[in-house]
Amino acid sequence: MLRAVVAGVVHQAGFSAVEADSAAAALSILAASAVDAVLLDQSMPGMGGLELAERIRHQPRYERVPILFLSADDTPDTRMAALRAGATDFMVKPFPMEELVARLESQLELAARWASTVSGLSARSATVAGLAALGHDLNPAVLSRRICERISTAHAGAGVAVFSWLDRSGEPVLLASTDDGPDPFAEAGAVLALRGEAGPWVELSGSAGRRPRSRPAEGHGAMVCCPLRLRQTTVGVLVIDGDDRPEEELLAAGMDYAPTVGLLLGQALSESHRTHESRELVLRTLSSHAYEAVFQPIVDLTGGRVLGYEALTRLASGEPIINLLTEASEAGIRAECEIDLLTTALHEARTLNDTWISVNLSPSVVVERTEQLRTLIEQSGCQVVIELTENERIEDYVSVRQALHSLGEHVKLSVDDTGSGYASLRHVIDLHPHFLKLDRSWITGLDRDETRQALVAGMVAFCRHTATEMIAEGVETEPELDTLRRLDVKLAQGYLLGRPAPLRPAGSATRA
């Protein structure tokens, strides 16, 4: 009787109701269709309401469904047992039907809010994962644009902007925004940064510090602002303009996204600043000519005559040249740096007559700057040997061979550090160099190591067979020099034969 009355009242309140006359029938209904709430009587045929409540809660799809437990027993033990079994509310019979409807509506509203919260968390988690997948190897502007687009898409086209003030001016900089995203703040960067230190805040339409929008705001026009931090440093602000979207929704989203965005943006900004500093350092060094070209002789061991020089660079700071080249690579101006150093070396070597000059160049510079290199070499009048550096991997040997051929028949190729690794041996096989420079690791202590002597002898035979000239690098002792002569190595360089130095007027070798 009560079941029919309750079903009628619920139906009149605008809900669809399905009756079950037993616990078994209730379980069958729950298995066949989804329900939004369960009104459960303690006294039922076959299985009591407490046991049925537990059975319902054990089903994953009904873990959060509201269960209103109806009982004539108002004792605390019964109430506690019902709640432990999974009931979300408890009503004592008899009860006013209006109260039943009110409690049902309240339970359904709470369940809907919880479902919305869970759905929002899941969606925001997916967005966070998508943001993390962007990586930090992009420049700040491109990264910020992708961040804005991803967040805007996740929130049905909400306006999104990313600001930063970590530049030299200290003023807030709009890195990126969606087309209808928030306009830049009017406050000074220091004020904005100070406000960001206090945590997220909500900027309302028309409040101080916000410029007028290009279009009228809908609803209250709330704008959520979340500071972006890398470790303990605030690097910017993420702004989400929701128009008529609930502030709490956008605030929760912004707080979820901010840690990941701050990490990505902070790393990108740090990398960008470091790249900028590297670029300034390299350009300052080159423009002030804070370096000099020095030349190490390459000597014919049979007659003691200098046949060539390897052009090297000595920085005025005393640091190794590899430091400057590394900075140039990080700044994206490695090619410009190498061309500048080459230009200086060729200018210094213009007085050389029958002596060639060996210069170090990256494979990419040879391929990408072929025309510029050919012009420089032709204008210098020098006999040039190009040593390919090991700072980058050669992916396309055909392009390198074609570029070297385009430089002219008087430009020769030398492969450096032969024997020090797979790459140099691959160069020998695929590029057919004129010179093969034997790495100093093979030369040091050569006179005391018969195994290495056998290897060098094998390389000498290889060079003889392929019409390649071998140059032994790093010769520092007389025994090493005597051993190289005995093994029939024709050319060598090293401190024993001559240290790198500016070119002197034309003369002969320092050692015979």
C-alpha positions in Angstrom: 0.0 0.0 0.0 2.7 2.5 1.0 4.7 1.5 -2.0 1.9 2.5 -4.4 1.2 5.7 -2.6 4.9 6.7 -2.7 5.1 5.8 -6.4 2.1 8.0 -7.1 3.5 11.0 -5.2 6.9 10.7 -6.9 5.2 10.5 -10.3 3.1 13.6 -9.5 6.3 15.4 -8.6 7.6 14.8 -12.1 9.7 11.7 -11.7 9.3 8.3 -13.4 9.0 5.6 -10.8 9.4 1.8 -11.1 8.0 -0.4 -8.4 9.5 -3.6 -7.1 7.6 -5.9 -4.7 10.7 -7.7 -3.4 14.5 -7.4 -3.1 15.0 -9.9 -5.9 12.7 -7.8 -8.2 14.6 -4.6 -7.3 17.9 -6.2 -8.2 16.5 -7.3 -11.5 15.2 -3.9 -12.3 18.6 -2.3 -11.3 20.4 -4.8 -13.5 18.2 -4.1 -16.5 18.1 -0.3 -16.5 19.8 2.6 -14.8 18.0 4.5 -12.1 18.9 7.9 -10.5 17.7 7.1 -6.9 16.4 4.3 -4.8 13.6 4.5 -2.2 14.2 1.5 0.0 11.9 0.1 2.7 13.5 -1.8 5.6 10.9 -4.5 5.6 10.8 -6.5 2.3 10.0 -10.0 1.3 12.9 -12.4 1.1 15.7 -9.9 1.8 15.8 -7.1 4.2 16.4 -3.5 3.2 19.8 -3.4 5.0 21.1 -6.3 3.0 19.7 -5.0 -0.3 21.3 -1.6 0.3 24.7 -3.4 0.7 24.1 -5.4 -2.5 23.2 -2.2 -4.4 26.4 -0.5 -3.2 28.5 -3.4 -4.4 27.5 -2.7 -8.0 29.9 -0.1 -9.5 27.2 1.7 -11.5 25.3 2.4 -8.2 28.2 3.3 -5.9 27.0 6.9 -5.8 23.3 6.7 -6.4 21.1 8.2 -3.6 19.4 5.6 -1.4 16.6 6.9 0.8 16.0 4.4 3.6 12.4 4.1 4.9 11.8 2.5 8.3 9.3 2.5 11.2 12.2 1.9 13.5 13.6 5.2 14.7 16.3 3.8 17.0 19.9 5.0 16.6 21.1 1.5 15.9 18.8 1.2 12.9 19.8 4.6 11.6 23.5 3.8 12.0 23.0 0.3 10.3 21.2 1.9 7.4 23.9 4.5 6.9 26.7 1.9 7.1 24.8 -0.2 4.5 25.0 2.7 2.1 21.9 4.8 2.7 22.3 8.5 2.0 19.2 9.6 3.9 16.8 8.1 6.5 13.1 8.7 6.9 10.9 7.4 9.7 7.4 6.1 8.8 5.0 7.7 8.8 6.3 10.8 7.1 4.9 13.7 5.1 4.9 13.0 1.4 6.0 16.6 0.7 9.1 16.0 2.8 9.8 12.8 0.9 9.7 14.7 -2.4 11.9 17.5 -1.0 14.5 15.0 0.3 14.5 13.1 -3.0 15.0 16.3 -4.9 17.8 17.3 -2.5 19.5 13.9 -2.9 19.3 14.0 -6.7 20.7 17.6 -6.8 23.6 16.5 -4.6 24.2 13.5 -6.8 24.1 15.6 -9.9 26.6 18.0 -8.4 28.9 15.2 -7.4 28.7 13.7 -10.9 29.5 17.1 -12.4 32.4 17.4 -10.0 33.8 14.0 -11.0 33.2 14.7 -14.6 35.0 18.0 -14.3 37.9 16.5 -12.5 38.2 13.8 -15.2 38.0 16.4 -18.0 40.5 18.6 -16.3 42.9 15.7 -15.7 42.7 14.9 -19.4 43.5 18.5 -20.2 46.4 18.5 -17.8 47.7 15.4 -19.5 47.4 17.1 -22.8 49.2 20.2 -21.6 52.0 18.1 -20.2 52.4 16.4 -23.6 53.2 19.7 -25.2 56.7 19.5 -23.8 59.0 22.5 -23.1 61.1 22.4 -26.3 59.1 25.2 -27.9 59.7 28.9 -27.7 57.5 30.7 -25.1 55.2 32.4 -27.6 54.4 29.2 -29.6 54.1 27.1 -26.4 51.7 29.7 -24.9 49.6 29.8 -28.0 49.1 26.0 -27.8 48.4 26.2 -24.1 45.6 28.8 -24.8 44.1 26.8 -27.6 44.1 23.5 -25.6 42.4 25.1 -22.5 40.0 27.1 -24.6 38.9 23.9 -26.4 38.4 22.1 -23.1 36.1 24.9 -21.9 33.8 25.4 -24.9 35.7 28.3 -26.4 36.5 30.3 -23.2 38.9 33.1 -23.7 42.4 32.2 -22.4 45.6 34.3 -22.2 49.1 33.7 -20.8 51.1 36.7 -19.5 54.7 36.8 -18.3 56.9 39.6 -17.0 60.3 37.7 -17.0 61.9 39.9 -19.6 64.3 42.8 -19.2 61.6 45.5 -18.9 59.8 43.8 -16.0 56.4 44.8 -17.6 53.7 42.2 -18.2 53.9 40.7 -21.7 51.0 39.0 -23.4 52.6 35.9 -24.7 49.5 34.5 -26.3 45.7 34.5 -26.2 42.7 33.1 -28.0 41.0 35.4 -30.5 38.5 36.5 -27.9 40.7 36.1 -25.0 41.3 38.6 -22.2 42.9 41.9 -22.9 46.2 42.8 -21.2 46.3 44.2 -17.7 47.0 47.9 -17.2 48.9 47.4 -13.9 52.7 47.6 -13.9 54.5 44.3 -13.9 55.7 44.6 -10.3 52.1 45.1 -9.1 50.8 42.2 -11.1 53.7 40.0 -9.9 53.0 41.0 -6.3 49.3 40.2 -6.7 50.2 36.8 -8.2 52.2 35.9 -5.2 49.1 35.8 -3.1 47.5 33.1 -5.1 44.6 32.8 -7.6 42.1 35.6 -7.8 39.0 36.6 -9.7 39.0 39.8 -11.8 35.5 41.2 -12.4 34.4 43.1 -15.5 35.0 46.8 -15.0 37.3 46.3 -12.0 40.5 48.2 -11.7 43.4 47.0 -13.8 41.4 45.6 -16.7 41.1 47.4 -20.0 37.7 47.4 -21.8 37.1 44.3 -23.9 36.7 44.5 -27.7 33.3 43.0 -27.2 30.7 43.4 -24.4 31.0 40.8 -21.7 28.1 38.5 -21.2 26.7 37.8 -17.7 29.0 38.9 -14.9 32.2 38.7 -17.0 34.4 37.1 -14.3 38.0 36.5 -15.2 40.0 33.9 -13.3 43.7 34.7 -12.8 46.1 32.0 -11.6 49.8 32.6 -11.0 52.3 30.4 -12.8 55.3 29.3 -10.9 58.5 27.5 -11.6 59.8 26.2 -8.2 59.6 29.4 -6.0 59.5 31.9 -8.8 56.3 33.4 -10.3 56.9 33.5 -14.0 53.5 34.7 -15.2 49.7 34.5 -15.0 47.2 32.2 -16.7 43.9 34.0 -17.3 40.6 32.3 -18.2 37.7 34.5 -19.2 34.5 32.6 -18.8 31.9 35.3 -19.4 28.8 33.6 -18.0 30.5 30.4 -16.9 30.5 29.6 -13.1 33.5 31.2 -11.4 34.1 28.2 -9.2 34.4 26.0 -12.3 36.9 28.2 -13.9 38.8 28.8 -10.7 39.1 25.1 -10.1 40.3 24.5 -13.7 42.8 27.3 -13.5 44.2 26.0 -10.3 44.5 22.5 -11.8 46.2 23.8 -14.9 48.6 26.4 -13.4 51.2 24.0 -12.0 51.7 22.2 -15.3 51.6 25.5 -17.3 54.0 27.1 -14.9 56.5 24.3 -15.3 56.3 24.3 -19.1 56.4 28.0 -19.4 59.1 28.5 -16.8 61.4 26.0 -18.5 60.6 27.5 -22.0 61.3 31.1 -20.7 64.5 29.9 -19.0 65.7 28.3 -22.2 64.7 31.4 -24.2 66.6 33.6 -21.9 69.6 31.4 -22.0 69.4 31.3 -25.8 69.2 35.1 -25.9 72.2 35.4 -23.5 74.2 32.9 -25.6 73.4 34.8 -28.8 74.5 38.1 -27.2 77.7 36.5 -26.0 78.6 35.0 -29.4 77.7 38.2 -31.3 79.7 40.4 -28.8 82.7 38.1 -29.2 82.6 38.2 -32.9 81.8 41.9 -33.3 84.6 42.9 -30.9 87.0 40.4 -32.6 87.8 39.0 -29.1 89.7 36.1 -30.6 92.6 35.5 -33.0 93.4 32.8 -35.6 96.3 30.6 -34.8 97.9 28.0 -37.0 99.6 24.7 -36.2 102.0 23.3 -38.8 101.5 20.0 -40.5 104.9 18.7 -41.3 106.3 16.3 -43.9 108.3 13.8 -41.8 110.6 12.8 -44.7 112.0 16.2 -45.3 110.8 18.4 -42.4 109.0 20.9 -44.6 105.7 22.5 -43.6 103.1 21.4 -46.1 100.1 22.9 -44.4 98.6 24.5 -41.3 95.5 23.7 -39.3 93.7 26.9 -38.6 92.5 27.1 -35.0 90.9 29.9 -32.9 92.1 31.3 -29.6 89.7 33.3 -27.5 90.9 36.4 -25.8 89.1 35.2 -22.6 91.4 32.1 -22.6 88.4 29.7 -22.7 88.4 26.8 -25.2 86.8 27.7 -28.5 84.4 24.8 -28.1 82.6 26.9 -25.4 81.9 29.6 -27.9 80.7 27.2 -30.5 78.5 25.4 -28.0 76.9 28.8 -27.1 76.5 29.5 -30.8 74.7 26.2 -31.3 72.3 26.8 -28.5 71.6 30.3 -29.9 71.0 28.9 -33.4 73.9 30.8 -34.9 76.5 28.1 -35.2 76.8 28.6 -39.0 77.3 32.4 -38.6 79.9 31.8 -36.0 81.9 29.3 -38.1 81.7 31.5 -41.2 83.1 34.4 -39.2 85.9 32.4 -37.8 86.7 31.0 -41.2 86.7 34.5 -42.7 89.3 35.6 -40.2 91.5 32.5 -40.7 91.4 32.9 -44.5 92.3 36.5 -44.2 95.3 35.7 -42.0 96.4 32.9 -44.3 96.3 35.0 -47.5 100.1 35.2 -47.6 100.6 31.5 -47.8 101.8 30.4 -51.2 102.5 26.7 -51.6 101.1 25.8 -48.2 97.5 24.7 -47.7 95.3 25.7 -44.8 93.0 23.2 -43.0 89.8 24.6 -41.5 87.2 23.1 -39.3 83.6 23.2 -40.5 80.3 21.5 -39.5 78.8 19.3 -42.2 75.6 21.4 -42.1 77.5 24.5 -42.8 79.2 22.9 -45.8 75.8 21.8 -47.2 73.7 24.9 -46.3 76.3 27.6 -47.0 78.0 26.1 -50.1 77.8 29.3 -52.2 79.0 31.5 -49.4 81.9 29.2 -48.7 82.9 29.0 -52.4 83.0 32.7 -52.6 85.1 33.1 -49.5 87.6 30.5 -50.6 87.9 31.8 -54.1 88.4 35.4 -52.9 91.1 34.3 -50.4 93.2 32.5 -53.0 94.1 29.9 -50.3 94.5 26.2 -50.9 91.9 24.9 -48.5 91.4 21.6 -46.8 88.0 21.2 -44.9 88.0 19.1 -41.8 84.5 18.0 -40.9 83.8 18.4 -37.2 82.2 15.8 -35.1 79.7 18.1 -33.4 76.8 16.8 -35.5 75.7 13.6 -37.1 75.7 13.3 -40.9 72.4 11.9 -42.1 72.8 12.5 -45.8 76.3 11.7 -47.1 75.2 12.3 -50.7 74.4 15.9 -50.0 77.8 16.4 -48.2 79.7 14.9 -51.2 77.8 17.1 -53.6 78.4 20.3 -51.6 82.2 19.5 -51.3 82.3 18.9 -55.1 80.6 22.3 -55.7 83.3 24.1 -53.7 85.8 23.4 -56.5 88.5 20.9 -57.3 91.1 22.8 -55.3 89.2 22.3 -52.1 90.1 19.0 -50.4 88.5 17.0 -47.5 90.1 15.7 -44.3 88.4 13.4 -41.9 89.4 14.2 -38.3 89.7 11.9 -35.3 89.9 8.8 -37.4 89.8 5.7 -35.1 88.1 7.5 -32.3 84.6 6.1 -33.1 82.2 4.7 -35.6 81.3 8.1 -37.2 84.8 9.0 -38.3 85.2 5.5 -39.9 81.9 6.0 -41.7 83.1 9.4 -43.0 86.2 7.6 -44.4 84.1 5.0 -46.2 81.4 7.3 -47.6 83.2 10.6 -48.3 86.5 9.4 -49.8 88.7 12.1 -48.1 92.0 13.3 -49.4 93.4 13.3 -45.9 92.8 11.0 -42.9 93.8 12.4 -39.5 94.8 9.7 -37.1 93.4 10.6 -33.6 95.9 11.5 -31.0 94.6 8.6 -28.8 96.4 6.3 -31.2 99.6 8.3 -31.1 100.2 8.9 -27.3 102.6 6.3 -26.1 102.7 4.6 -29.6 106.3 3.7 -29.1 105.5 1.5 -26.1 102.4 -0.3 -27.5 103.0 -2.9 -30.2 99.2 -3.5 -30.6 98.6 0.1 -31.6 101.7 0.1 -33.9 100.1 -2.8 -35.7 96.9 -0.9 -36.1 98.7 2.2 -37.4 100.6 0.0 -39.8 97.2 -1.3 -41.0 95.9 2.2 -41.5 99.0 3.2 -43.4 98.4 0.2 -45.8 94.7 1.3 -46.1 95.8 4.9 -47.0 98.3 3.6 -49.5 95.7 1.4 -51.2 93.1 4.2 -51.3 95.5 7.0 -52.3 94.7 8.8 -49.1 97.3 10.8 -47.1 97.5 10.1 -43.4 98.2 12.8 -40.8 99.2 11.8 -37.3 97.8 14.2 -34.7 99.2 15.0 -31.2 102.8 14.1 -31.6 104.5 15.2 -28.4 107.7 13.1 -27.9 110.7 12.0 -30.0 110.0 8.3 -29.5 106.5 8.8 -30.9 107.9 10.7 -33.9 110.6 8.0 -34.5 107.9 5.3 -34.4 105.7 7.1 -36.9 108.7 7.4 -39.3 109.4 3.7 -38.9 105.8 2.9 -39.7 106.1 5.0 -42.9 103.6 7.8 -41.7 104.4 10.8 -43.9 102.6 13.7 -42.3 102.2 14.7 -38.6 101.3 17.6 -36.3 101.7 18.2 -32.6 103.4 20.2 -30.0 106.8 18.5 -30.7 106.6 19.8 -34.3 105.0 23.2 -33.6 102.5 24.8 -31.3 99.5 26.7 -32.6 100.5 30.4 -33.1 99.8 33.4 -35.3 101.4 33.1 -38.8 104.9 34.3 -39.0 106.4 35.6 -42.3 107.1 32.8 -44.7 109.6 30.4 -43.4 110.3 26.7 -42.8 109.3 24.1 -40.3 110.3 24.3 -36.6 111.4 20.7 -36.6 112.9 18.2 -39.0 
